[in-house]
Amino acid sequence: MANNPQSPNGNQDPAGSTQMFRAFVDEGTRQPQTSTGSGGGGSRVGLIVGVIAAVVIVAAVAWLALG
């Protein structure tokens, strides 16, 4: 394990690393939430279009391979 240069005796401080990681993770969850009315509709439409496109591509590849 690497030593922490800021530690007075040269030992690693795992609590400091954990606190920094938790602050990083918590920072991502503090972003404002979108409204539940129409905010999530765009991602759902994109997901549906993506799935349909994937099915069409797989069908086209299968048709070309078997045809």
PDB file of N, CA, C, O and CB in Angstrom:
ATOM      1  N   MET A   1       0.832  -1.175   0.000  1.00  0.00           N
ATOM      2  CA  MET A   1       0.000   0.000   0.000  1.00  0.00           C
ATOM      3  C   MET A   1       0.882   1.244   0.000  1.00  0.00           C
ATOM      4  O   MET A   1       1.977   1.236   0.561  1.00  0.00           O
ATOM      5  CB  MET A   1      -0.949  -0.005   1.207  1.00  0.00           C
ATOM      6  N   ALA A   2       0.417   2.273  -0.608  1.00  0.00           N
ATOM      7  CA  ALA A   2       1.187   3.509  -0.673  1.00  0.00           C
ATOM      8  C   ALA A   2       1.067   4.269   0.638  1.00  0.00           C
ATOM      9  O   ALA A   2       0.035   4.225   1.308  1.00  0.00           O
ATOM     10  CB  ALA A   2       0.718   4.384  -1.846  1.00  0.00           C
ATOM     11  N   ASN A   3       2.123   4.956   0.984  1.00  0.00           N
ATOM     12  CA  ASN A   3       2.106   5.762   2.203  1.00  0.00           C
ATOM     13  C   ASN A   3       1.482   7.113   1.924  1.00  0.00           C
ATOM     14  O   ASN A   3       1.581   7.643   0.817  1.00  0.00           O
ATOM     15  CB  ASN A   3       3.525   5.934   2.766  1.00  0.00           C
ATOM     16  N   ASN A   4       0.841   7.662   2.934  1.00  0.00           N
ATOM     17  CA  ASN A   4       0.236   8.984   2.837  1.00  0.00           C
ATOM     18  C   ASN A   4       1.294  10.020   3.197  1.00  0.00           C
ATOM     19  O   ASN A   4       1.748  10.037   4.341  1.00  0.00           O
ATOM     20  CB  ASN A   4      -1.017   9.108   3.767  1.00  0.00           C
ATOM     21  N   PRO A   5       1.707  10.885   2.271  1.00  0.00           N
ATOM     22  CA  PRO A   5       2.761  11.846   2.587  1.00  0.00           C
ATOM     23  C   PRO A   5       2.329  12.898   3.607  1.00  0.00           C
ATOM     24  O   PRO A   5       3.190  13.555   4.192  1.00  0.00           O
ATOM     25  CB  PRO A   5       3.216  12.529   1.327  1.00  0.00           C
ATOM     26  N   GLN A   6       1.041  13.079   3.839  1.00  0.00           N
ATOM     27  CA  GLN A   6       0.579  14.079   4.795  1.00  0.00           C
ATOM     28  C   GLN A   6       0.501  13.526   6.206  1.00  0.00           C
ATOM     29  O   GLN A   6       0.296  14.282   7.155  1.00  0.00           O
ATOM     30  CB  GLN A   6      -0.771  14.610   4.381  1.00  0.00           C
ATOM     31  N   SER A   7       0.660  12.226   6.358  1.00  0.00           N
ATOM     32  CA  SER A   7       0.594  11.614   7.670  1.00  0.00           C
ATOM     33  C   SER A   7       1.891  11.879   8.430  1.00  0.00           C
ATOM     34  O   SER A   7       2.970  11.788   7.843  1.00  0.00           O
ATOM     35  CB  SER A   7       0.330  10.101   7.553  1.00  0.00           C
ATOM     36  N   PRO A   8       1.813  12.207   9.722  1.00  0.00           N
ATOM     37  CA  PRO A   8       3.039  12.546  10.459  1.00  0.00           C
ATOM     38  C   PRO A   8       4.014  11.379  10.596  1.00  0.00           C
ATOM     39  O   PRO A   8       5.225  11.599  10.596  1.00  0.00           O
ATOM     40  CB  PRO A   8       2.680  13.049  11.828  1.00  0.00           C
ATOM     41  N   ASN A   9       3.526  10.153  10.712  1.00  0.00           N
ATOM     42  CA  ASN A   9       4.424   9.019  10.877  1.00  0.00           C
ATOM     43  C   ASN A   9       4.586   8.201   9.594  1.00  0.00           C
ATOM     44  O   ASN A   9       5.216   7.144   9.633  1.00  0.00           O
ATOM     45  CB  ASN A   9       3.920   8.129  11.986  1.00  0.00           C
ATOM     46  N   GLY A  10       4.052   8.639   8.485  1.00  0.00           N
ATOM     47  CA  GLY A  10       4.240   7.968   7.204  1.00  0.00           C
ATOM     48  C   GLY A  10       3.294   6.809   6.954  1.00  0.00           C
ATOM     49  O   GLY A  10       3.413   6.148   5.922  1.00  0.00           O
ATOM     50  N   ASN A  11       2.361   6.534   7.851  1.00  0.00           N
ATOM     51  CA  ASN A  11       1.394   5.441   7.649  1.00  0.00           C
ATOM     52  C   ASN A  11       0.214   5.947   6.840  1.00  0.00           C
ATOM     53  O   ASN A  11      -0.107   7.136   6.844  1.00  0.00           O
ATOM     54  CB  ASN A  11       0.908   4.863   9.009  1.00  0.00           C
ATOM     55  N   GLN A  12      -0.425   5.013   6.144  1.00  0.00           N
ATOM     56  CA  GLN A  12      -1.592   5.381   5.348  1.00  0.00           C
ATOM     57  C   GLN A  12      -2.783   5.652   6.254  1.00  0.00           C
ATOM     58  O   GLN A  12      -2.960   4.990   7.276  1.00  0.00           O
ATOM     59  CB  GLN A  12      -1.931   4.275   4.336  1.00  0.00           C
ATOM     60  N   ASP A  13      -3.591   6.621   5.876  1.00  0.00           N
ATOM     61  CA  ASP A  13      -4.780   6.977   6.641  1.00  0.00           C
ATOM     62  C   ASP A  13      -6.011   6.487   5.887  1.00  0.00           C
ATOM     63  O   ASP A  13      -6.540   7.227   5.057  1.00  0.00           O
ATOM     64  CB  ASP A  13      -4.851   8.515   6.887  1.00  0.00           C
ATOM     65  N   PRO A  14      -6.496   5.253   6.146  1.00  0.00           N
ATOM     66  CA  PRO A  14      -7.638   4.750   5.395  1.00  0.00           C
ATOM     67  C   PRO A  14      -8.917   5.533   5.665  1.00  0.00           C
ATOM     68  O   PRO A  14      -9.778   5.609   4.788  1.00  0.00           O
ATOM     69  CB  PRO A  14      -7.858   3.300   5.719  1.00  0.00           C
ATOM     70  N   ALA A  15      -9.068   6.116   6.848  1.00  0.00           N
ATOM     71  CA  ALA A  15     -10.279   6.875   7.137  1.00  0.00           C
ATOM     72  C   ALA A  15     -10.352   8.114   6.251  1.00  0.00           C
ATOM     73  O   ALA A  15     -11.437   8.486   5.804  1.00  0.00           O
ATOM     74  CB  ALA A  15     -10.326   7.275   8.624  1.00  0.00           C
ATOM     75  N   GLY A  16      -9.229   8.753   5.992  1.00  0.00           N
ATOM     76  CA  GLY A  16      -9.220   9.919   5.124  1.00  0.00           C
ATOM     77  C   GLY A  16      -9.626   9.563   3.717  1.00  0.00           C
ATOM     78  O   GLY A  16     -10.378  10.302   3.081  1.00  0.00           O
ATOM     79  N   SER A  17      -9.144   8.444   3.221  1.00  0.00           N
ATOM     80  CA  SER A  17      -9.512   8.005   1.884  1.00  0.00           C
ATOM     81  C   SER A  17     -11.001   7.691   1.811  1.00  0.00           C
ATOM     82  O   SER A  17     -11.670   8.032   0.836  1.00  0.00           O
ATOM     83  CB  SER A  17      -8.690   6.780   1.478  1.00  0.00           C
ATOM     84  N   THR A  18     -11.504   7.047   2.836  1.00  0.00           N
ATOM     85  CA  THR A  18     -12.917   6.696   2.865  1.00  0.00           C
ATOM     86  C   THR A  18     -13.783   7.947   2.917  1.00  0.00           C
ATOM     87  O   THR A  18     -14.817   8.018   2.253  1.00  0.00           O
ATOM     88  CB  THR A  18     -13.220   5.790   4.060  1.00  0.00           C
ATOM     89  N   GLN A  19     -13.365   8.932   3.703  1.00  0.00           N
ATOM     90  CA  GLN A  19     -14.139  10.166   3.800  1.00  0.00           C
ATOM     91  C   GLN A  19     -14.158  10.900   2.468  1.00  0.00           C
ATOM     92  O   GLN A  19     -15.192  11.441   2.076  1.00  0.00           O
ATOM     93  CB  GLN A  19     -13.569  11.073   4.893  1.00  0.00           C
ATOM     94  N   MET A  20     -13.031  10.925   1.767  1.00  0.00           N
ATOM     95  CA  MET A  20     -12.990  11.586   0.465  1.00  0.00           C
ATOM     96  C   MET A  20     -13.868  10.844  -0.534  1.00  0.00           C
ATOM     97  O   MET A  20     -14.551  11.473  -1.342  1.00  0.00           O
ATOM     98  CB  MET A  20     -11.544  11.673  -0.055  1.00  0.00           C
ATOM     99  N   PHE A  21     -13.859   9.496  -0.488  1.00  0.00           N
ATOM    100  CA  PHE A  21     -14.693   8.715  -1.400  1.00  0.00           C
ATOM    101  C   PHE A  21     -16.170   8.961  -1.123  1.00  0.00           C
ATOM    102  O   PHE A  21     -16.960   9.142  -2.050  1.00  0.00           O
ATOM    103  CB  PHE A  21     -14.374   7.219  -1.277  1.00  0.00           C
ATOM    104  N   ARG A  22     -16.534   8.969   0.137  1.00  0.00           N
ATOM    105  CA  ARG A  22     -17.944   9.202   0.483  1.00  0.00           C
ATOM    106  C   ARG A  22     -18.394  10.600   0.066  1.00  0.00           C
ATOM    107  O   ARG A  22     -19.524  10.778  -0.389  1.00  0.00           O
ATOM    108  CB  ARG A  22     -18.163   9.012   1.993  1.00  0.00           C
ATOM    109  N   ALA A  23     -17.520  11.589   0.216  1.00  0.00           N
ATOM    110  CA  ALA A  23     -17.870  12.939  -0.216  1.00  0.00           C
ATOM    111  C   ALA A  23     -18.079  12.978  -1.720  1.00  0.00           C
ATOM    112  O   ALA A  23     -18.977  13.664  -2.209  1.00  0.00           O
ATOM    113  CB  ALA A  23     -16.782  13.940   0.196  1.00  0.00           C
ATOM    114  N   PHE A  24     -17.244  12.234  -2.464  1.00  0.00           N
ATOM    115  CA  PHE A  24     -17.387  12.172  -3.917  1.00  0.00           C
ATOM    116  C   PHE A  24     -18.704  11.515  -4.308  1.00  0.00           C
ATOM    117  O   PHE A  24     -19.404  12.007  -5.194  1.00  0.00           O
ATOM    118  CB  PHE A  24     -16.213  11.409  -4.538  1.00  0.00           C
ATOM    119  N   VAL A  25     -19.044  10.416  -3.660  1.00  0.00           N
ATOM    120  CA  VAL A  25     -20.282   9.700  -3.973  1.00  0.00           C
ATOM    121  C   VAL A  25     -21.494  10.548  -3.586  1.00  0.00           C
ATOM    122  O   VAL A  25     -22.463  10.633  -4.341  1.00  0.00           O
ATOM    123  CB  VAL A  25     -20.323   8.336  -3.244  1.00  0.00           C
ATOM    124  N   ASP A  26     -21.437  11.171  -2.413  1.00  0.00           N
ATOM    125  CA  ASP A  26     -22.563  11.995  -1.968  1.00  0.00           C
ATOM    126  C   ASP A  26     -22.758  13.211  -2.858  1.00  0.00           C
ATOM    127  O   ASP A  26     -23.884  13.680  -3.024  1.00  0.00           O
ATOM    128  CB  ASP A  26     -22.354  12.441  -0.530  1.00  0.00           C
ATOM    129  N   GLU A  27     -21.681  13.728  -3.433  1.00  0.00           N
ATOM    130  CA  GLU A  27     -21.788  14.898  -4.307  1.00  0.00           C
ATOM    131  C   GLU A  27     -22.653  14.595  -5.523  1.00  0.00           C
ATOM    132  O   GLU A  27     -23.397  15.464  -5.977  1.00  0.00           O
ATOM    133  CB  GLU A  27     -20.398  15.363  -4.754  1.00  0.00           C
ATOM    134  N   GLY A  28     -22.573  13.385  -6.056  1.00  0.00           N
ATOM    135  CA  GLY A  28     -23.366  13.004  -7.211  1.00  0.00           C
ATOM    136  C   GLY A  28     -24.840  12.866  -6.894  1.00  0.00           C
ATOM    137  O   GLY A  28     -25.678  13.048  -7.777  1.00  0.00           O
ATOM    138  N   THR A  29     -25.175  12.550  -5.656  1.00  0.00           N
ATOM    139  CA  THR A  29     -26.581  12.356  -5.296  1.00  0.00           C
ATOM    140  C   THR A  29     -27.259  13.647  -4.893  1.00  0.00           C
ATOM    141  O   THR A  29     -28.474  13.663  -4.693  1.00  0.00           O
ATOM    142  CB  THR A  29     -26.696  11.360  -4.175  1.00  0.00           C
ATOM    143  N   ARG A  30     -26.512  14.729  -4.770  1.00  0.00           N
ATOM    144  CA  ARG A  30     -27.093  16.003  -4.336  1.00  0.00           C
ATOM    145  C   ARG A  30     -27.565  16.860  -5.487  1.00  0.00           C
ATOM    146  O   ARG A  30     -28.003  17.988  -5.261  1.00  0.00           O
ATOM    147  CB  ARG A  30     -26.096  16.772  -3.526  1.00  0.00           C
ATOM    148  N   GLN A  31     -27.494  16.376  -6.701  1.00  0.00           N
ATOM    149  CA  GLN A  31     -27.956  17.153  -7.840  1.00  0.00           C
ATOM    150  C   GLN A  31     -29.471  17.243  -7.802  1.00  0.00           C
ATOM    151  O   GLN A  31     -30.132  16.299  -7.370  1.00  0.00           O
ATOM    152  CB  GLN A  31     -27.477  16.530  -9.168  1.00  0.00           C
ATOM    153  N   PRO A  32     -30.040  18.371  -8.248  1.00  0.00           N
ATOM    154  CA  PRO A  32     -31.500  18.528  -8.184  1.00  0.00           C
ATOM    155  C   PRO A  32     -32.214  17.501  -9.052  1.00  0.00           C
ATOM    156  O   PRO A  32     -31.774  17.177 -10.155  1.00  0.00           O
ATOM    157  CB  PRO A  32     -31.902  19.939  -8.617  1.00  0.00           C
ATOM    158  N   GLN A  33     -33.307  17.007  -8.535  1.00  0.00           N
ATOM    159  CA  GLN A  33     -34.101  16.007  -9.240  1.00  0.00           C
ATOM    160  C   GLN A  33     -35.028  16.693 -10.232  1.00  0.00           C
ATOM    161  O   GLN A  33     -35.516  17.794  -9.979  1.00  0.00           O
ATOM    162  CB  GLN A  33     -34.912  15.146  -8.246  1.00  0.00           C
ATOM    163  N   THR A  34     -35.269  16.037 -11.364  1.00  0.00           N
ATOM    164  CA  THR A  34     -36.205  16.583 -12.342  1.00  0.00           C
ATOM    165  C   THR A  34     -37.625  16.272 -11.895  1.00  0.00           C
ATOM    166  O   THR A  34     -37.845  15.388 -11.067  1.00  0.00           O
ATOM    167  CB  THR A  34     -35.933  16.007 -13.761  1.00  0.00           C
ATOM    168  N   SER A  35     -38.580  16.998 -12.443  1.00  0.00           N
ATOM    169  CA  SER A  35     -39.967  16.763 -12.082  1.00  0.00           C
ATOM    170  C   SER A  35     -40.407  15.402 -12.605  1.00  0.00           C
ATOM    171  O   SER A  35     -39.947  14.954 -13.656  1.00  0.00           O
ATOM    172  CB  SER A  35     -40.874  17.880 -12.633  1.00  0.00           C
ATOM    173  N   THR A  36     -41.293  14.754 -11.874  1.00  0.00           N
ATOM    174  CA  THR A  36     -41.737  13.418 -12.263  1.00  0.00           C
ATOM    175  C   THR A  36     -42.794  13.452 -13.354  1.00  0.00           C
ATOM    176  O   THR A  36     -43.113  12.410 -13.927  1.00  0.00           O
ATOM    177  CB  THR A  36     -42.276  12.683 -11.063  1.00  0.00           C
ATOM    178  N   GLY A  37     -43.345  14.620 -13.657  1.00  0.00           N
ATOM    179  CA  GLY A  37     -44.399  14.713 -14.656  1.00  0.00           C
ATOM    180  C   GLY A  37     -43.924  14.362 -16.048  1.00  0.00           C
ATOM    181  O   GLY A  37     -44.367  13.359 -16.606  1.00  0.00           O
ATOM    182  N   SER A  38     -43.033  15.156 -16.631  1.00  0.00           N
ATOM    183  CA  SER A  38     -42.583  14.884 -17.989  1.00  0.00           C
ATOM    184  C   SER A  38     -41.066  14.839 -18.076  1.00  0.00           C
ATOM    185  O   SER A  38     -40.531  14.744 -19.180  1.00  0.00           O
ATOM    186  CB  SER A  38     -43.127  15.931 -18.943  1.00  0.00           C
ATOM    187  N   GLY A  39     -40.355  14.905 -16.962  1.00  0.00           N
ATOM    188  CA  GLY A  39     -38.904  14.930 -16.981  1.00  0.00           C
ATOM    189  C   GLY A  39     -38.294  13.617 -17.423  1.00  0.00           C
ATOM    190  O   GLY A  39     -37.262  13.627 -18.094  1.00  0.00           O
ATOM    191  N   GLY A  40     -38.887  12.488 -17.076  1.00  0.00           N
ATOM    192  CA  GLY A  40     -38.319  11.196 -17.413  1.00  0.00           C
ATOM    193  C   GLY A  40     -38.778  10.663 -18.748  1.00  0.00           C
ATOM    194  O   GLY A  40     -38.336   9.587 -19.153  1.00  0.00           O
ATOM    195  N   GLY A  41     -39.643  11.363 -19.448  1.00  0.00           N
ATOM    196  CA  GLY A  41     -40.183  10.881 -20.711  1.00  0.00           C
ATOM    197  C   GLY A  41     -39.156  10.803 -21.813  1.00  0.00           C
ATOM    198  O   GLY A  41     -39.218   9.893 -22.640  1.00  0.00           O
ATOM    199  N   GLY A  42     -38.214  11.723 -21.854  1.00  0.00           N
ATOM    200  CA  GLY A  42     -37.217  11.744 -22.909  1.00  0.00           C
ATOM    201  C   GLY A  42     -36.314  10.534 -22.873  1.00  0.00           C
ATOM    202  O   GLY A  42     -36.005   9.964 -23.919  1.00  0.00           O
ATOM    203  N   SER A  43     -35.885  10.131 -21.698  1.00  0.00           N
ATOM    204  CA  SER A  43     -35.009   8.975 -21.605  1.00  0.00           C
ATOM    205  C   SER A  43     -35.763   7.688 -21.931  1.00  0.00           C
ATOM    206  O   SER A  43     -35.181   6.758 -22.489  1.00  0.00           O
ATOM    207  CB  SER A  43     -34.394   8.889 -20.211  1.00  0.00           C
ATOM    208  N   ARG A  44     -37.021   7.626 -21.598  1.00  0.00           N
ATOM    209  CA  ARG A  44     -37.814   6.434 -21.895  1.00  0.00           C
ATOM    210  C   ARG A  44     -38.018   6.290 -23.401  1.00  0.00           C
ATOM    211  O   ARG A  44     -37.939   5.184 -23.936  1.00  0.00           O
ATOM    212  CB  ARG A  44     -39.175   6.496 -21.175  1.00  0.00           C
ATOM    213  N   VAL A  45     -38.281   7.405 -24.085  1.00  0.00           N
ATOM    214  CA  VAL A  45     -38.452   7.362 -25.535  1.00  0.00           C
ATOM    215  C   VAL A  45     -37.141   6.949 -26.194  1.00  0.00           C
ATOM    216  O   VAL A  45     -37.144   6.150 -27.131  1.00  0.00           O
ATOM    217  CB  VAL A  45     -38.926   8.735 -26.075  1.00  0.00           C
ATOM    218  N   GLY A  46     -36.028   7.482 -25.716  1.00  0.00           N
ATOM    219  CA  GLY A  46     -34.724   7.107 -26.255  1.00  0.00           C
ATOM    220  C   GLY A  46     -34.426   5.632 -26.063  1.00  0.00           C
ATOM    221  O   GLY A  46     -33.856   4.989 -26.944  1.00  0.00           O
ATOM    222  N   LEU A  47     -34.809   5.099 -24.919  1.00  0.00           N
ATOM    223  CA  LEU A  47     -34.600   3.678 -24.655  1.00  0.00           C
ATOM    224  C   LEU A  47     -35.432   2.822 -25.604  1.00  0.00           C
ATOM    225  O   LEU A  47     -34.937   1.829 -26.136  1.00  0.00           O
ATOM    226  CB  LEU A  47     -34.948   3.345 -23.201  1.00  0.00           C
ATOM    227  N   ILE A  48     -36.679   3.194 -25.817  1.00  0.00           N
ATOM    228  CA  ILE A  48     -37.550   2.440 -26.716  1.00  0.00           C
ATOM    229  C   ILE A  48     -37.017   2.486 -28.144  1.00  0.00           C
ATOM    230  O   ILE A  48     -36.995   1.465 -28.830  1.00  0.00           O
ATOM    231  CB  ILE A  48     -38.984   2.989 -26.664  1.00  0.00           C
ATOM    232  N   VAL A  49     -36.588   3.664 -28.596  1.00  0.00           N
ATOM    233  CA  VAL A  49     -36.043   3.800 -29.946  1.00  0.00           C
ATOM    234  C   VAL A  49     -34.765   2.968 -30.080  1.00  0.00           C
ATOM    235  O   VAL A  49     -34.543   2.333 -31.111  1.00  0.00           O
ATOM    236  CB  VAL A  49     -35.759   5.288 -30.275  1.00  0.00           C
ATOM    237  N   GLY A  50     -33.934   2.973 -29.049  1.00  0.00           N
ATOM    238  CA  GLY A  50     -32.702   2.182 -29.075  1.00  0.00           C
ATOM    239  C   GLY A  50     -32.965   0.689 -29.153  1.00  0.00           C
ATOM    240  O   GLY A  50     -32.286  -0.027 -29.889  1.00  0.00           O
ATOM    241  N   VAL A  51     -33.943   0.218 -28.403  1.00  0.00           N
ATOM    242  CA  VAL A  51     -34.282  -1.214 -28.437  1.00  0.00           C
ATOM    243  C   VAL A  51     -34.841  -1.593 -29.804  1.00  0.00           C
ATOM    244  O   VAL A  51     -34.490  -2.640 -30.347  1.00  0.00           O
ATOM    245  CB  VAL A  51     -35.306  -1.563 -27.327  1.00  0.00           C
ATOM    246  N   ILE A  52     -35.698  -0.759 -30.357  1.00  0.00           N
ATOM    247  CA  ILE A  52     -36.253  -1.040 -31.682  1.00  0.00           C
ATOM    248  C   ILE A  52     -35.144  -1.048 -32.732  1.00  0.00           C
ATOM    249  O   ILE A  52     -35.129  -1.915 -33.606  1.00  0.00           O
ATOM    250  CB  ILE A  52     -37.333   0.000 -32.051  1.00  0.00           C
ATOM    251  N   ALA A  53     -34.220  -0.097 -32.656  1.00  0.00           N
ATOM    252  CA  ALA A  53     -33.109  -0.054 -33.604  1.00  0.00           C
ATOM    253  C   ALA A  53     -32.239  -1.303 -33.477  1.00  0.00           C
ATOM    254  O   ALA A  53     -31.794  -1.854 -34.483  1.00  0.00           O
ATOM    255  CB  ALA A  53     -32.262   1.209 -33.381  1.00  0.00           C
ATOM    256  N   ALA A  54     -31.996  -1.750 -32.245  1.00  0.00           N
ATOM    257  CA  ALA A  54     -31.184  -2.948 -32.038  1.00  0.00           C
ATOM    258  C   ALA A  54     -31.863  -4.177 -32.629  1.00  0.00           C
ATOM    259  O   ALA A  54     -31.204  -5.011 -33.250  1.00  0.00           O
ATOM    260  CB  ALA A  54     -30.916  -3.161 -30.546  1.00  0.00           C
ATOM    261  N   VAL A  55     -33.183  -4.294 -32.441  1.00  0.00           N
ATOM    262  CA  VAL A  55     -33.924  -5.437 -33.003  1.00  0.00           C
ATOM    263  C   VAL A  55     -33.877  -5.405 -34.522  1.00  0.00           C
ATOM    264  O   VAL A  55     -33.704  -6.450 -35.150  1.00  0.00           O
ATOM    265  CB  VAL A  55     -35.393  -5.431 -32.520  1.00  0.00           C
ATOM    266  N   VAL A  56     -34.026  -4.234 -35.125  1.00  0.00           N
ATOM    267  CA  VAL A  56     -33.976  -4.117 -36.585  1.00  0.00           C
ATOM    268  C   VAL A  56     -32.594  -4.501 -37.104  1.00  0.00           C
ATOM    269  O   VAL A  56     -32.483  -5.200 -38.111  1.00  0.00           O
ATOM    270  CB  VAL A  56     -34.333  -2.683 -37.028  1.00  0.00           C
ATOM    271  N   ILE A  57     -31.546  -4.051 -36.429  1.00  0.00           N
ATOM    272  CA  ILE A  57     -30.181  -4.374 -36.858  1.00  0.00           C
ATOM    273  C   ILE A  57     -29.913  -5.869 -36.746  1.00  0.00           C
ATOM    274  O   ILE A  57     -29.340  -6.469 -37.655  1.00  0.00           O
ATOM    275  CB  ILE A  57     -29.156  -3.592 -36.022  1.00  0.00           C
ATOM    276  N   VAL A  58     -30.322  -6.468 -35.640  1.00  0.00           N
ATOM    277  CA  VAL A  58     -30.117  -7.917 -35.474  1.00  0.00           C
ATOM    278  C   VAL A  58     -30.913  -8.680 -36.524  1.00  0.00           C
ATOM    279  O   VAL A  58     -30.415  -9.663 -37.072  1.00  0.00           O
ATOM    280  CB  VAL A  58     -30.531  -8.376 -34.048  1.00  0.00           C
ATOM    281  N   ALA A  59     -32.136  -8.250 -36.817  1.00  0.00           N
ATOM    282  CA  ALA A  59     -32.939  -8.924 -37.836  1.00  0.00           C
ATOM    283  C   ALA A  59     -32.298  -8.786 -39.212  1.00  0.00           C
ATOM    284  O   ALA A  59     -32.294  -9.739 -39.991  1.00  0.00           O
ATOM    285  CB  ALA A  59     -34.364  -8.357 -37.859  1.00  0.00           C
ATOM    286  N   ALA A  60     -31.755  -7.608 -39.519  1.00  0.00           N
ATOM    287  CA  ALA A  60     -31.114  -7.408 -40.816  1.00  0.00           C
ATOM    288  C   ALA A  60     -29.865  -8.263 -40.951  1.00  0.00           C
ATOM    289  O   ALA A  60     -29.629  -8.837 -42.014  1.00  0.00           O
ATOM    290  CB  ALA A  60     -30.763  -5.939 -41.015  1.00  0.00           C
ATOM    291  N   VAL A  61     -29.061  -8.361 -39.902  1.00  0.00           N
ATOM    292  CA  VAL A  61     -27.853  -9.189 -39.939  1.00  0.00           C
ATOM    293  C   VAL A  61     -28.229 -10.657 -40.089  1.00  0.00           C
ATOM    294  O   VAL A  61     -27.589 -11.384 -40.849  1.00  0.00           O
ATOM    295  CB  VAL A  61     -27.006  -8.981 -38.663  1.00  0.00           C
ATOM    296  N   ALA A  62     -29.259 -11.102 -39.375  1.00  0.00           N
ATOM    297  CA  ALA A  62     -29.694 -12.486 -39.478  1.00  0.00           C
ATOM    298  C   ALA A  62     -30.224 -12.779 -40.888  1.00  0.00           C
ATOM    299  O   ALA A  62     -29.950 -13.843 -41.442  1.00  0.00           O
ATOM    300  CB  ALA A  62     -30.774 -12.789 -38.423  1.00  0.00           C
ATOM    301  N   TRP A  63     -30.973 -11.847 -41.462  1.00  0.00           N
ATOM    302  CA  TRP A  63     -31.521 -12.039 -42.806  1.00  0.00           C
ATOM    303  C   TRP A  63     -30.394 -12.129 -43.836  1.00  0.00           C
ATOM    304  O   TRP A  63     -30.447 -12.951 -44.752  1.00  0.00           O
ATOM    305  CB  TRP A  63     -32.487 -10.886 -43.168  1.00  0.00           C
ATOM    306  N   LEU A  64     -29.377 -11.283 -43.683  1.00  0.00           N
ATOM    307  CA  LEU A  64     -28.242 -11.323 -44.600  1.00  0.00           C
ATOM    308  C   LEU A  64     -27.408 -12.604 -44.431  1.00  0.00           C
ATOM    309  O   LEU A  64     -26.906 -13.160 -45.408  1.00  0.00           O
ATOM    310  CB  LEU A  64     -27.360 -10.095 -44.383  1.00  0.00           C
ATOM    311  N   ALA A  65     -27.269 -13.056 -43.192  1.00  0.00           N
ATOM    312  CA  ALA A  65     -26.462 -14.246 -42.931  1.00  0.00           C
ATOM    313  C   ALA A  65     -27.175 -15.521 -43.406  1.00  0.00           C
ATOM    314  O   ALA A  65     -26.535 -16.445 -43.909  1.00  0.00           O
ATOM    315  CB  ALA A  65     -26.140 -14.347 -41.433  1.00  0.00           C
ATOM    316  N   LEU A  66     -28.477 -15.562 -43.243  1.00  0.00           N
ATOM    317  CA  LEU A  66     -29.220 -16.768 -43.606  1.00  0.00           C
ATOM    318  C   LEU A  66     -29.765 -16.741 -45.030  1.00  0.00           C
ATOM    319  O   LEU A  66     -30.145 -17.777 -45.575  1.00  0.00           O
ATOM    320  CB  LEU A  66     -30.354 -16.967 -42.648  1.00  0.00           C
ATOM    321  N   GLY A  67     -29.801 -15.562 -45.625  1.00  0.00           N
ATOM    322  CA  GLY A  67     -30.422 -15.422 -46.930  1.00  0.00           C
ATOM    323  C   GLY A  67     -29.526 -15.622 -48.103  1.00  0.00           C
ATOM    324  O   GLY A  67     -29.974 -15.520 -49.246  1.00  0.00           O
TER     325      GLY A  67
END
